[in-house]
Amino acid sequence: MMKTYEMDLSSGSLWKKILFFSVPLMFSNILQVLFNMSDVAVVGKFAGPIALGAVGSTSILVTLFTGLIIGLSGGVNALTALHIGSGNNRDLRETVHTSVILCFSAGMLILVFGVLFAHTILTVMHTKDELILDAVLYLRIYLLGMPALGLYNFGSAVLSAAGDTRRPLYYLLFSGIVNVLLNLYFVIVCRWDVAGVAAASVISQYLSAVLILTVLIRSREAFALRMGSLKLYPDKMKRILKIGVPAAFQNGLFAIANLFVQTSVNSFDHVIVEGNSAATNADPLVYDMMAAFYTACSSFIAQNLGARKRKRILKSYLVCLTYSFLIGLIIGVGIYLLRYPFLGLFTNDRAVVEAGIHRLSVMALSYSVSAFMDCTIAASRGLGRSLLPTVIVILGSCVFRIVWIYTVFAFFGTIQSLYLLYVFSWLLTAAAEILYFSAVYRRTLPG
C-alpha cells in the first residue's frame, strides 16, 4: 500500500491535526535558520573577516528577495487549499499550473534585476569599499538560485495546502546537509571564499526544487504537475496575485521599517549595538516557530472555506492562535531564563551580554503578542482577503514604528523605549486586524 502524506484538513480533531501539520513546518523553519547560521559560521571561520563582512552586508537584500517569493507562495497555498476543500479539480489543476509559472517567473525577475543592479544597490546602501567587490560577487552568485527558490516554495505551498508538510521537511533537511558539506568543501578545499558559500547555496536550492517537483510530477492526485499542461489561466493568476502580492509587499516594507529601528540602535554606543545584535538572534528562532501555525491557519481556513464548513473556519483560527501564542510565550520566556548561556554563544564580553539582556527582558513576553497580529492576517488570507490586512499591518507595524521613533523614543531616548515599539505596534495592529477578520467572517458562508 502506498504511503499517504496528505491530510484532510476539513474533518477530524483540529487540535490534533493542526499540531501534526505544524510540527514539520516548525522543524523546517528552524533548519533554515540553522543552515543560514552555518553559512555565516563557515565563511567567518575559514575565509576571514572581510568575507564575513561581505556576506553580512547582503543579508537585508537576501531577506528582502526571499520574502517576496515567500509572500507570493502564500497566495498559491491559500487558493490551492480552497480548491482542494471544495473538490473542484479543474480549478485546482489550473491553479497549480498557473502557480508554477508565476513562481518561476518571479525568481527569474529577481535574478535578472539583482544581477544587473547588485553593484548599484550595494553602493547606495553605503557598503564599505573593502567589502563591496566580494559582496557583489556573493549576491550575484546567490541570486542564481532564485528561480529554484521560487519552484521549491511553489511545491511546498501546494503540498502544504494538501496537508503534507513532512516531505518538504525531508527535502529541506537533505539539501541543507548538502549545503553545509559543500560550504566546507568549497571554502576550505577549493578556497572559493564568498563564491563558495554562494555556490553551495545555489546547488542546494536547485536540489530541493528538483526533489519537490519530482513528487508533484509523479503524483496521482488532482494537484499533480503535468508539464504538458503548463499554462497561465488569467482568472487564477489574478486571484493568486491578489493574495500573494500584498504579502510580498508587506515583507519588503518590514525590511525597510527595520532599517529605521537599526539606525536608532546605532545611535547608542558600540556595547549597546553589539548587545542588540547578539539578542536579535532570538528573533528568528521564535518567529519561525510561531510562523508554522500561521501557515496552518491559512491552509486550514482555506480548505474549510472550500468545504463550506463555517464553524470549523473560526475554530481553526482560534486553535492556531492559541498554539502560536503559547509557543511565543514558552520560547520567549525560556530564552530569557537561559539568557546568559544563550548570549554567551555570540559574545564573551560581559558588558555586551548585559546590554543584550535589556532587549531580551522586553521581548520575552512581547513575542507572544505578535501572534494576535500575524495569525489574524493569515486567517484573513485564508479567506482570500489580503490587500486590506496588508494595508493595516503597514500602517500599524511599519508607519507606527517610524512615528514612535520620532516621538516616544525621541522624548525618552532610552534603549528600552525603543524596544517597546514592537509590542505596542503589535497590539495596535492586532486590534485592527481582528476587527477586520471578524467583519469578513460574519459575511462568510451566510445562512
Secondary structure as GFF3:
##gff-version 3
##sequence-region A 1 447
A	DSSP	alpha_helix	14	46	.	.	.	ID=ss1
A	DSSP	alpha_helix	49	56	.	.	.	ID=ss2
A	DSSP	alpha_helix	59	86	.	.	.	ID=ss3
A	DSSP	alpha_helix	89	124	.	.	.	ID=ss4
A	DSSP	alpha_helix	129	142	.	.	.	ID=ss5
A	DSSP	three_ten_helix	143	145	.	.	.	ID=ss6
A	DSSP	alpha_helix	146	161	.	.	.	ID=ss7
A	DSSP	alpha_helix	166	184	.	.	.	ID=ss8
A	DSSP	pi_helix	185	189	.	.	.	ID=ss9
A	DSSP	alpha_helix	193	218	.	.	.	ID=ss10
A	DSSP	three_ten_helix	227	229	.	.	.	ID=ss11
A	DSSP	alpha_helix	234	265	.	.	.	ID=ss12
A	DSSP	alpha_helix	270	279	.	.	.	ID=ss13
A	DSSP	alpha_helix	282	306	.	.	.	ID=ss14
A	DSSP	alpha_helix	310	337	.	.	.	ID=ss15
A	DSSP	alpha_helix	339	344	.	.	.	ID=ss16
A	DSSP	alpha_helix	350	366	.	.	.	ID=ss17
A	DSSP	three_ten_helix	367	369	.	.	.	ID=ss18
A	DSSP	alpha_helix	370	382	.	.	.	ID=ss19
A	DSSP	alpha_helix	387	394	.	.	.	ID=ss20
A	DSSP	pi_helix	395	399	.	.	.	ID=ss21
A	DSSP	alpha_helix	400	404	.	.	.	ID=ss22
A	DSSP	pi_helix	405	409	.	.	.	ID=ss23
A	DSSP	alpha_helix	410	412	.	.	.	ID=ss24
A	DSSP	alpha_helix	415	442	.	.	.	ID=ss25
###
